[in-house]
Amino acid sequence: MTNTPIGETMVLQLLRGAVPERADELTKLWREHGHEIMVAPSAKGVTMEATSKHIIFSPKTIDFFWLFGFSAWRAVELYSPVLVLGVLTGDALDSVISRDENFRHLEQEYKRRLGTAKSLLDVDDTSEIEWPADIPMPTEQRESLSSVEQMTTFDLVAIAVAFAFLHEFKHVQARAEEKKLEIKEEGRQPANEEEMACDTWAREYIMSKAGAYAKDHGHSYQQVAQKRAMAVALAAVIIHALTPQSEHWGSENYPPVGQRLATLIAGYNLPDDSPFWFLTGCLLIGLMRLDGRRLDYKEATFRNFVMKLLSEMR
């Protein structure tokens, strides 16, 4: 079955919405490369890739970002008391968890929820899984959602999806540059290094002009930067979910998943007590617990906890 070409309006609208201060620049850059957006038939796994002429994705891939993104954000509800008490008391996270009699039950429910999201990778079509009753179906209509929390999650998932498309767009640019410079295949940047370069470029494209957007729209830089950073962190967690356990330590095609997490999460110039570090800490605790890793760590700030967890996951 062949891929079906579609207009680029939807993807460009998504990207322009994620980085509105770069909308004209993005459209110009997009036109210069003259590639097409292609929708592939839904199938097992996910489809999100680039060639020299196309960015290819499947509708089920967008559904996965949505379902896993909404599900993973429940980590904040579950692990925020753990993280807060760890900072306030100076106790190790494992010790805090062991004192909560209800925690095991709540965590089992969280893991079940993520399991449902990951089961989407094992089917050909979204209709083959039982969609959780308390998670809205994917929609382009933000205002149709029933709560501020859902609308906020919508924004974060939308920017995470935009990150994925920007990552693939950088691959398109790499192929165009190779063609322009007549670089043969054997002279290309190694595939795993290119993945890291595309991650870095997509992150910086989303973040680097956040100050300009904040100034033009009456927000503080910190408000805009931390929201975008949260979305990129969510994208990193989704990348982790999409990476098979056998490839967590890297391969010829992909860098170690812990290295990708660190590249996308570390290095933000945000205060130690920023909601970004707090929410990202909850997401990372969730990943560590899913992998059965110990959390025998004591740190004085949310940022320190995030950096410690990232170092342990590398």
C-alpha positions in Angstrom: 0.0 0.0 0.0 1.5 3.4 -1.0 1.6 6.5 1.0 -1.0 9.1 0.3 0.2 12.7 -0.3 -1.8 15.4 1.6 -1.7 19.2 1.7 0.9 20.6 4.1 -1.6 23.0 5.7 -2.2 20.9 8.8 1.4 20.3 9.6 2.5 23.9 8.9 -0.4 25.2 11.0 0.8 23.0 13.9 4.4 24.2 13.6 3.4 27.8 13.3 1.2 27.5 16.3 4.0 25.9 18.4 6.5 28.7 17.5 4.3 31.6 16.3 7.1 34.1 16.5 8.9 32.2 13.8 5.8 31.6 11.6 7.0 33.5 8.5 10.5 32.2 8.8 9.3 28.7 9.1 7.0 29.0 6.1 9.8 30.4 4.0 12.2 27.6 5.1 9.5 25.0 4.4 8.9 26.4 0.8 12.6 26.4 0.1 12.9 22.7 0.5 9.8 21.9 -1.5 9.1 18.5 0.1 5.7 16.9 0.7 3.9 15.7 3.7 2.8 12.1 3.3 0.2 10.1 5.3 1.1 6.4 5.6 -1.6 3.8 6.3 -1.7 3.0 10.0 0.2 -0.1 11.0 1.8 -1.7 14.0 4.4 0.5 15.7 4.6 4.2 14.7 5.5 5.9 11.4 7.4 9.2 11.6 10.3 9.5 9.3 11.9 11.7 6.6 13.4 11.2 3.1 15.0 13.8 0.9 11.5 14.7 -0.5 9.0 13.7 2.1 8.0 13.7 5.8 5.9 10.6 6.4 3.7 9.9 9.3 0.6 7.8 10.1 -2.6 9.0 11.9 -2.0 6.4 14.6 1.3 8.0 15.4 -0.4 11.2 16.3 -2.9 9.2 18.4 0.0 7.6 20.2 1.5 11.0 21.1 -1.9 12.1 22.3 -2.7 9.0 24.4 0.7 8.6 25.9 1.1 12.3 26.5 -2.2 12.6 28.4 -1.5 9.3 30.3 2.1 10.2 31.2 1.1 13.6 32.6 -0.8 11.7 35.4 2.7 11.1 36.8 2.4 14.6 38.2 -0.6 13.6 40.3 1.1 10.4 41.5 4.7 11.4 42.1 4.4 15.1 43.1 3.9 14.3 46.9 6.9 12.0 46.7 9.1 14.7 45.1 7.9 17.5 47.4 8.4 15.4 50.6 11.9 14.3 49.3 12.9 17.9 49.0 11.3 19.1 52.3 12.5 16.2 54.5 15.8 15.3 52.9 14.7 11.7 52.7 15.4 9.4 49.8 12.5 9.0 47.4 12.3 5.2 48.0 11.9 5.9 51.7 9.1 8.4 51.1 7.3 5.9 48.8 7.6 3.1 51.4 5.7 5.1 54.0 2.6 5.6 51.8 0.3 2.6 52.3 -1.9 3.5 49.3 1.0 4.2 46.9 1.3 0.7 45.5 -2.3 0.6 44.4 -2.2 4.1 42.8 1.0 3.3 41.0 -0.4 0.0 39.6 -3.2 2.1 38.1 -0.7 4.5 36.6 1.3 1.6 35.1 -1.9 0.1 33.7 -2.8 3.4 32.1 0.6 3.6 30.4 0.3 0.0 29.4 -2.9 0.8 27.6 -1.1 3.6 25.8 1.8 1.4 24.8 -0.6 -1.3 23.6 -1.4 1.1 20.7 2.0 0.2 19.3 1.0 -3.5 18.9 -2.1 -3.0 16.8 -2.8 -1.8 13.2 -5.4 0.8 14.1 -6.4 2.9 17.0 -9.9 1.4 17.0 -8.5 -1.9 18.1 -7.7 -0.7 21.7 -10.1 0.3 24.4 -9.6 4.1 24.7 -9.6 5.2 28.4 -12.9 6.8 29.3 -11.3 9.7 31.1 -9.0 10.7 28.3 -10.5 12.8 25.5 -10.2 11.5 21.9 -7.7 13.5 19.8 -9.1 16.7 18.5 -7.9 19.9 16.8 -10.5 21.9 18.8 -8.8 22.9 22.0 -11.8 24.7 23.3 -13.9 21.6 23.0 -12.0 20.1 26.0 -13.8 20.0 29.3 -11.2 21.5 31.7 -8.2 23.8 32.0 -6.0 20.8 32.8 -7.0 19.1 29.6 -6.4 22.3 27.6 -3.0 22.7 29.1 -2.1 19.1 28.3 -3.4 19.7 24.8 -0.9 22.5 24.4 1.9 20.4 25.6 1.1 17.5 23.4 0.7 19.8 20.4 4.2 21.2 21.0 5.6 17.7 21.5 4.2 16.6 18.1 5.6 19.8 16.6 9.0 18.9 18.0 8.7 15.5 16.3 8.0 17.1 12.9 10.8 19.7 13.4 13.1 16.8 14.1 12.1 15.1 10.8 12.4 18.4 9.0 16.0 18.7 10.1 16.6 15.3 8.4 15.1 16.7 5.2 17.5 19.7 5.5 20.4 17.3 6.0 19.5 15.4 2.8 19.2 18.7 0.9 22.6 19.9 2.1 24.2 16.6 1.1 22.7 16.9 -2.4 23.8 20.5 -2.7 27.4 19.7 -1.7 27.3 16.4 -3.6 28.2 14.4 -0.5 28.1 10.7 -1.1 26.4 8.3 1.3 29.7 7.1 2.8 30.5 10.7 3.7 27.3 11.4 5.6 27.2 12.1 9.3 26.7 8.8 11.2 23.0 8.1 11.7 23.1 8.1 15.5 24.9 11.4 15.5 22.4 12.9 13.1 19.6 11.9 15.4 21.2 13.9 18.2 21.8 16.8 15.9 18.1 16.8 14.9 17.0 16.6 18.5 19.2 19.6 19.4 18.1 21.6 16.4 14.4 21.0 17.1 14.7 21.9 20.8 16.6 25.1 20.0 14.1 26.1 17.2 11.3 25.9 19.7 13.1 27.6 22.6 15.5 30.2 21.1 13.0 33.0 20.4 10.6 32.4 23.3 11.7 35.7 24.7 10.5 37.5 21.6 7.1 35.8 21.8 6.8 36.6 25.5 7.6 40.3 24.9 5.1 40.7 22.1 2.3 38.9 24.0 2.7 40.4 27.5 4.1 37.3 29.2 7.3 36.8 31.2 10.1 34.9 29.5 10.0 32.4 32.3 6.3 31.6 31.7 6.8 30.9 28.0 10.2 29.1 28.4 9.0 26.7 31.1 5.9 25.8 29.1 7.8 25.0 26.0 10.5 23.2 28.0 7.8 21.1 29.6 6.5 20.1 26.2 10.0 19.1 25.0 10.4 17.1 28.1 7.1 15.4 27.3 8.4 14.7 23.8 11.5 13.1 25.4 9.4 10.8 27.6 7.4 9.8 24.5 10.7 9.0 22.7 11.7 6.9 25.6 8.4 5.0 25.3 9.0 4.4 21.6 12.5 3.1 22.1 12.6 -0.7 22.5 14.3 -1.9 25.7 16.9 -3.6 23.6 18.0 -0.3 22.0 18.1 1.8 25.2 21.9 1.7 25.1 22.0 2.9 21.5 22.7 1.4 18.1 24.2 2.4 14.7 21.0 4.3 14.0 20.1 5.8 17.4 22.0 7.2 20.3 21.4 5.9 23.9 17.9 6.9 25.0 19.3 8.3 28.3 21.6 10.6 26.2 18.6 11.8 24.3 16.7 12.5 27.5 19.6 14.6 28.8 19.9 16.5 25.6 16.3 17.5 25.6 15.8 18.2 29.3 19.1 19.5 30.8 20.6 22.9 30.4 17.6 25.2 30.7 18.2 28.5 32.5 15.2 28.3 34.8 15.1 28.7 38.6 15.7 25.7 40.7 12.1 25.8 41.9 10.5 26.3 38.5 7.4 24.2 37.7 9.4 22.8 34.8 11.9 21.0 37.1 9.1 19.9 39.3 6.9 18.4 36.5 9.9 16.9 34.7 11.1 15.4 37.9 7.7 13.6 38.3 7.9 12.3 34.7 11.4 11.0 35.2 10.5 9.3 38.5 7.7 7.6 36.6 10.2 6.3 34.0 12.6 5.0 36.7 9.8 3.2 38.5 8.5 1.7 35.2 12.0 0.3 34.7 12.1 -1.1 38.3 15.0 1.2 39.2 15.8 2.2 42.8 15.3 5.8 43.8 17.7 6.0 46.7 18.5 9.7 46.1 18.5 12.8 48.3 18.6 16.2 46.8 17.7 19.7 48.0 15.9 21.1 44.9 13.7 19.9 42.1 16.4 20.8 39.6 19.0 18.7 41.4 16.6 15.8 41.5 16.1 16.1 37.7 19.8 16.3 37.0 20.5 13.3 39.3 17.8 11.2 37.6 19.1 12.1 34.2 22.7 11.1 35.2 21.4 7.7 36.4 19.5 7.1 33.2 22.5 7.7 30.9 
